[in-house]
Amino acid sequence: MSRPSRFSPEQRAKAVRLVAEAGPNYPSEWAAISSVAAKLGASAETVRKWIRHAEVDAGRRPGLSTEESTEIKRLRREVAELRRANEILKAAAACVSRMRRKVAM
C-alpha cells in the first residue's frame, strides 16, 4: 500500500490550475511548473506528474484515468479473493471425497 501524500487533492488541483494560468508568462511549461512547485514546496517533477494525470483524467492525454485505475485495482483484489475461495473449496471437496471413501470401506 502506498504512503499517504503530503498534499491534499485540493492542493494538487490548485497546482495544476496555477500552472495552466501561469503558463503563458513563462518560456516553457517546465519553467511554469518549476515556479509553481517552488511556491508550493513540492518538487517540479511531482507537479509535472500531477499535471499529466489531470490531463489523462480530462481525456486530453491517453492513459488510464483515476476512476479506471481504481476500478482495475478493485477488480484485481476481487479476483484474488475469489481464487483463494476457490482453492479452499477444492481442498474441502477433496477432503470430503477422501472421507467418503474411508467410510465406504
Buried (B, 14 or more C-beta within 10 A) or exposed (E): EEEEEEBEEEBBEBBBEBBBEBBEEBEEBEBBBBBBBEEBEBEBEBBBEBBBBBBBBEEEEEEEEEEEBEEEEEEEEEEEEEEEEEEEEEEEEEEEEEEEEEEEE
